[in-house]
């Protein structure tokens, strides 16, 4: 248990450093980033100092402001590229507040764009993203277990085990699980 807590803390520290460097590279003050992202200045400061763990929603807003996918941000916090990433080495990011877990299946690589994520959402959870990091981002969601409602471009798609939803993302999107069932799925980002 101690190793898991230390690993989670290490990820939070790396995310904090990356968020601070992204803001610096963009030439934004905390106030300017707050305006761009819709995240309060106080929360941004606490995130950059690793005083709190980021939530899925907040990271989504920051990624939109920086025009990055969340996966790209997570790749930036990882170390050097290795073509093979064994399951026990794949970083897992968690948002325990809402019951969301995200495993970076693809080896991190800043020079490569495609990636695979393994996600799990608890029953009765709703995650809303304000928009894509990059307009037109292509995603393929492959359901492994459970049920998931994905709303893209104002249209809701209900997915069950074995289903695949392919789309380009231009606006807000929502992932929602029923109160009695969670969801396990893969996301292929192109």
Backbone torsions as a table, in degrees:
resi	resn	phi	psi	omega
1	UNK	NA	-39.2	179.8
2	UNK	-60.2	-42.1	179.6
3	UNK	-62.3	-38.8	178.4
4	UNK	-64.0	-44.6	179.2
5	UNK	-63.5	-42.5	178.6
6	UNK	-64.1	-40.2	179.4
7	UNK	-64.7	-45.2	178.3
8	UNK	-59.8	-42.4	179.5
9	UNK	-64.6	-39.9	179.2
10	UNK	-63.2	-41.3	177.5
11	UNK	-63.7	-45.3	178.9
12	UNK	-58.0	-40.8	179.4
13	UNK	-66.4	-41.2	179.0
14	UNK	-67.5	-39.4	176.8
15	UNK	-62.8	-43.5	-179.9
16	UNK	-59.4	-46.6	179.4
17	UNK	-62.4	-41.7	-178.7
18	UNK	-66.7	-42.2	179.0
19	UNK	-61.5	-41.6	179.3
20	UNK	-64.9	-41.3	-179.1
21	UNK	-70.7	-35.8	176.4
22	UNK	-61.8	-42.7	179.0
23	UNK	-64.0	-42.7	179.4
24	UNK	-63.3	-45.4	179.1
25	UNK	-61.6	-31.6	179.5
26	UNK	-80.5	-12.9	-179.4
27	UNK	73.2	24.0	-178.1
28	UNK	-98.2	144.0	168.7
29	UNK	-80.8	170.9	175.7
30	UNK	-59.9	-38.8	179.2
31	UNK	-64.2	-40.9	179.7
32	UNK	-66.5	-41.3	178.4
33	UNK	-66.3	-38.1	177.2
34	UNK	-59.0	-42.2	179.3
35	UNK	-67.3	-41.6	-179.1
36	UNK	-67.9	-35.4	-171.4
37	UNK	-102.8	-21.2	-174.7
38	UNK	78.6	13.4	177.2
39	UNK	-103.1	134.5	-175.5
40	UNK	-61.6	151.1	178.9
41	UNK	-58.6	-41.7	-179.4
42	UNK	-61.9	-43.4	179.1
43	UNK	-65.1	-42.4	178.6
44	UNK	-59.3	-44.2	179.2
45	UNK	-61.8	-45.0	179.9
46	UNK	-64.6	-37.0	177.5
47	UNK	-65.9	-46.3	-178.4
48	UNK	-66.9	-23.3	177.4
49	UNK	-95.5	3.8	-179.7
50	UNK	58.4	30.9	175.9
51	UNK	-77.1	-25.2	178.7
52	UNK	-136.6	156.8	173.8
53	UNK	-85.9	139.5	179.4
54	UNK	-71.4	146.1	174.4
55	UNK	-90.3	165.1	178.3
56	UNK	-58.7	-44.8	-178.1
57	UNK	-62.0	-46.3	-178.8
58	UNK	-65.5	-44.7	178.2
59	UNK	-61.8	-38.0	177.3
60	UNK	-60.4	-42.8	179.4
61	UNK	-66.7	-41.3	179.7
62	UNK	-66.9	-41.1	178.5
63	UNK	-62.5	-38.8	176.7
64	UNK	-62.9	-42.3	179.2
65	UNK	-62.4	-38.6	-179.5
66	UNK	-88.4	-4.1	-179.2
67	UNK	59.6	46.2	177.5
68	UNK	-123.8	149.5	168.6
69	UNK	-76.7	156.8	177.8
70	UNK	-61.9	-35.8	178.7
71	UNK	-64.5	-39.7	177.9
72	UNK	-63.0	-41.9	176.7
73	UNK	-59.6	-45.9	-179.4
74	UNK	-63.7	-35.5	176.6
75	UNK	-63.0	-36.5	-178.7
76	UNK	-67.0	-23.4	179.9
77	UNK	-89.1	-8.8	178.2
78	UNK	-86.3	164.7	-180.0
79	UNK	-78.7	-159.7	-173.4
80	UNK	-62.4	159.6	-177.0
81	UNK	-70.6	135.6	170.4
82	UNK	-135.0	132.0	-174.2
83	UNK	-68.6	-23.2	179.4
84	UNK	-115.1	129.8	178.4
85	UNK	-127.5	105.7	179.9
86	UNK	-67.4	151.7	-176.0
87	UNK	-51.9	-43.6	-177.8
88	UNK	-70.6	-7.6	177.4
89	UNK	-102.7	-9.4	-176.6
90	UNK	-72.4	124.1	-178.5
91	UNK	-67.2	137.7	177.8
92	UNK	-116.2	126.0	176.2
93	UNK	-109.3	136.7	-176.2
94	UNK	-125.7	143.2	169.8
95	UNK	-118.6	87.4	-174.9
96	UNK	-66.1	-22.0	179.7
97	UNK	-59.5	-39.2	-178.1
98	UNK	-111.9	-4.9	179.3
99	UNK	78.8	52.0	179.8
100	UNK	-125.5	132.4	176.8
101	UNK	-129.4	138.4	-174.7
102	UNK	-136.8	118.3	179.6
103	UNK	-103.5	128.2	175.8
104	UNK	-82.9	97.3	-176.6
105	UNK	-73.8	-43.8	-178.9
106	UNK	-70.8	141.4	172.7
107	UNK	-61.0	134.3	180.0
108	UNK	-62.9	135.8	178.4
109	UNK	-157.4	115.6	-179.3
110	UNK	-69.6	-23.4	-178.6
111	UNK	-84.3	-13.8	-178.2
112	UNK	-108.4	146.7	-175.3
113	UNK	-101.1	-37.8	-177.7
114	UNK	-68.5	149.7	179.1
115	UNK	-158.2	159.4	178.7
116	UNK	-125.9	133.1	178.8
117	UNK	-123.6	144.2	173.5
118	UNK	-112.5	121.3	-174.2
119	UNK	-122.6	153.8	176.9
120	UNK	-143.3	130.3	179.7
121	UNK	-123.0	134.6	178.1
122	UNK	-68.9	161.6	175.8
123	UNK	-59.0	148.0	175.7
124	UNK	66.2	32.9	-177.4
125	UNK	-112.8	142.6	176.8
126	UNK	-130.4	126.7	176.9
127	UNK	-123.0	125.0	179.4
128	UNK	-118.9	130.5	176.2
129	UNK	-109.2	134.9	-177.9
130	UNK	-66.3	-29.5	-179.4
131	UNK	174.7	172.4	-179.0
132	UNK	-76.9	158.0	174.5
133	UNK	-68.3	-31.7	-179.3
134	UNK	-137.4	118.2	179.5
135	UNK	-55.1	135.3	178.7
136	UNK	88.2	6.9	179.1
137	UNK	-56.5	126.1	-179.2
138	UNK	-91.7	134.1	177.3
139	UNK	-134.2	148.4	173.3
140	UNK	-125.3	121.4	177.5
141	UNK	-107.3	121.3	179.3
142	UNK	-113.7	115.0	-179.6
143	UNK	-75.6	133.1	176.5
144	UNK	-103.8	-44.1	-179.0
145	UNK	-149.1	154.3	173.2
146	UNK	82.9	-153.6	-177.1
147	UNK	-141.2	142.9	-177.2
148	UNK	-147.7	133.5	173.3
149	UNK	-105.1	122.2	-179.9
150	UNK	-115.3	123.6	178.6
151	UNK	-107.1	120.6	179.6
152	UNK	-133.3	132.6	179.9
153	UNK	54.3	36.9	177.2
154	UNK	77.2	1.1	-179.7
155	UNK	-111.7	130.3	-178.9
156	UNK	-97.3	131.4	179.0
157	UNK	-115.7	126.7	178.7
158	UNK	-96.8	121.0	-176.4
159	UNK	-112.5	138.5	174.8
160	UNK	-124.8	172.2	-177.9
161	UNK	-48.6	129.6	178.8
162	UNK	93.0	-17.2	-179.5
163	UNK	-74.0	153.7	175.9
164	UNK	-133.3	128.4	176.2
165	UNK	-113.4	125.3	179.8
166	UNK	-119.0	132.4	-178.0
167	UNK	-159.5	164.5	169.3
168	UNK	-107.9	138.6	-173.9
169	UNK	-103.8	123.1	179.1
170	UNK	-122.4	-20.5	-176.5
171	UNK	-138.7	-158.6	-179.3
172	UNK	-63.6	155.1	176.1
173	UNK	-148.2	155.1	-175.4
174	UNK	-135.5	140.5	173.8
175	UNK	-116.9	128.0	-176.2
176	UNK	-141.2	134.1	176.5
177	UNK	-108.8	150.3	176.6
178	UNK	-68.6	160.2	-176.0
179	UNK	-64.3	-22.7	-176.1
180	UNK	-105.2	4.0	-175.5
181	UNK	-153.9	133.8	175.3
182	UNK	-89.3	-167.1	-178.9
183	UNK	-145.4	140.6	171.5
184	UNK	-124.2	129.4	-175.1
185	UNK	-153.8	163.3	174.1
186	UNK	-109.3	143.5	172.7
187	UNK	-120.0	125.8	173.6
188	UNK	-105.0	119.1	-179.1
189	UNK	-106.4	127.6	-177.3
190	UNK	-114.1	NA	NA
